[in-house]
């Protein structure tokens, strides 16, 4: 949210190269913070859940790992919705979010009876990842900007 006015201003003034540098720097910082947190949740999530919530929650470690992986991908894709909204492409954001929310509901209806909490986590992860991929595609298609983290940025 902090970069929203900057995205809007630079895009409106046609300063695409400068905007791309800011987006790349922003996603790099977010990813570098998110990666250790995701690794902790994936590798030691069981112990985090036990410490914070008690032994009864240890079985949620797999769901936590799936959701942590999805959120890491979310962080690596950048502020996709914000970028589209600040560049005048909010309709794309609304359509994709509504579609992936509908997909999430359908996947939950299918996967929760089969896999319980893990099914809910898988459904949510699929929706988050798909929403990010589609919005990232629309960002590039509409603005020629790349919102996502790439190893070239290291």
C-alpha positions in Angstrom: 0.0 0.0 0.0 2.9 2.4 0.7 3.9 2.4 -3.0 0.4 3.0 -4.4 0.6 6.7 -4.9 4.1 6.3 -6.5 2.8 3.7 -8.9 -0.1 5.9 -9.9 2.0 9.0 -10.3 4.9 7.4 -12.2 2.6 5.5 -14.5 0.5 8.6 -15.3 3.7 10.5 -16.2 5.0 7.7 -18.4 8.0 7.0 -16.2 7.9 3.2 -16.8 11.6 2.5 -16.4 11.7 4.3 -13.0 8.4 2.6 -11.9 9.9 -0.8 -12.9 12.9 -0.2 -10.8 10.7 0.7 -7.8 8.5 -2.4 -8.3 11.6 -4.6 -8.6 13.1 -3.2 -5.4 9.9 -3.5 -3.5 9.2 -7.1 -4.5 12.8 -8.0 -3.7 12.5 -6.6 -0.2 9.2 -8.3 0.5 10.5 -11.6 -0.8 13.7 -11.5 1.2 11.6 -10.9 4.4 9.0 -13.5 3.4 11.4 -16.3 2.5 12.7 -16.9 6.1 9.2 -16.7 7.6 7.9 -19.2 5.0 10.8 -21.6 5.7 10.1 -21.4 9.4 6.5 -22.2 8.9 7.2 -25.1 6.5 10.1 -26.6 8.4 9.1 -25.9 12.0 5.4 -25.1 11.7 4.4 -28.0 14.0 6.5 -26.5 16.8 5.2 -23.0 16.2 1.6 -24.2 16.3 2.2 -26.2 19.5 4.0 -23.3 21.2 1.4 -20.7 20.2 -1.8 -22.8 20.3 -1.1 -26.1 22.1 -0.7 -29.8 21.1 -4.1 -30.0 19.6 -3.0 -27.9 16.7 0.0 -29.9 15.7 -2.0 -31.7 13.0 -2.5 -28.4 11.2 1.2 -28.2 10.3 0.6 -29.5 6.8 -2.1 -26.9 6.1 0.2 -24.3 7.5 3.0 -25.5 5.2 0.8 -25.4 2.1 -0.6 -21.9 3.0 2.9 -20.6 3.8 4.2 -21.8 0.4 1.2 -20.1 -1.3 1.9 -16.9 0.6 5.6 -17.0 -0.4 4.5 -17.2 -4.0 2.1 -14.4 -3.4 5.0 -12.3 -2.0 7.2 -13.2 -5.0 4.6 -12.1 -7.5 4.5 -8.5 -6.1 1.5 -6.2 -5.4 -0.4 -7.4 -8.5 -3.8 -6.0 -7.5 -2.4 -2.7 -6.4 -0.4 -2.2 -9.5 -3.4 -3.0 -11.8 -5.7 -0.7 -9.7 -3.2 2.2 -9.7 -2.7 2.0 -13.4 -6.4 2.2 -14.3 -6.9 -1.5 -14.8 -9.1 -2.1 -11.7 -11.7 -4.0 -13.8 -9.2 -6.8 -14.5 -8.5 -7.0 -10.7 -12.2 -7.3 -9.9 -12.9 -9.9 -12.6 -9.9 -12.1 -11.6 -10.6 -11.8 -7.8 -14.3 -12.7 -8.3 -13.3 -15.6 -10.5 -10.7 -17.0 -8.2 -13.0 -16.5 -5.2 -15.6 -18.6 -7.0 -13.0 -21.2 -7.8 -11.9 -21.2 -4.2 -15.5 -21.9 -3.1 -15.8 -24.8 -5.6 -12.5 -26.3 -4.6 -13.3 -26.0 -0.9 -16.6 -27.8 -1.6 -14.7 -30.6 -3.4 -11.6 -30.9 -1.2 -12.8 -30.3 2.4 -14.9 -33.5 2.5 -12.0 -35.5 1.2 -9.1 -33.9 3.1 -10.5 -31.7 5.8 -8.3 -28.7 6.8 -5.6 -29.7 4.3 -8.2 -29.7 1.5 -9.2 -26.1 2.5 -5.5 -25.1 2.5 -4.9 -26.6 -0.9 -8.0 -24.9 -2.3 -6.9 -21.6 -1.0 -3.3 -22.1 -2.2 -4.5 -22.9 -5.7 -6.7 -19.8 -5.7 -4.0 -17.5 -4.4 -1.4 -18.8 -6.9 -3.7 -18.7 -9.8 -4.9 -15.1 -9.0 -1.3 -13.9 -8.8 -0.3 -15.6 -12.1 -3.3 -14.2 -14.0 -3.0 -10.7 -12.5 0.8 -10.7 -13.2 -0.1 -11.6 -16.8 -2.5 -8.7 -17.1 0.0 -6.3 -15.6 2.5 -7.2 -18.3 -0.1 -7.2 -21.0 -1.6 -3.8 -20.1 1.5 -1.9 -18.8 4.6 -3.9 -19.9 5.6 -3.9 -16.2 6.9 -7.0 -14.4 5.6 -7.2 -10.9 7.2 -10.5 -9.9 10.6 -11.4 -8.3 13.2 -13.0 -10.5 16.6 -14.3 -9.7 18.1 -11.6 -11.9 17.1 -9.2 -9.2 19.6 -10.6 -6.7 
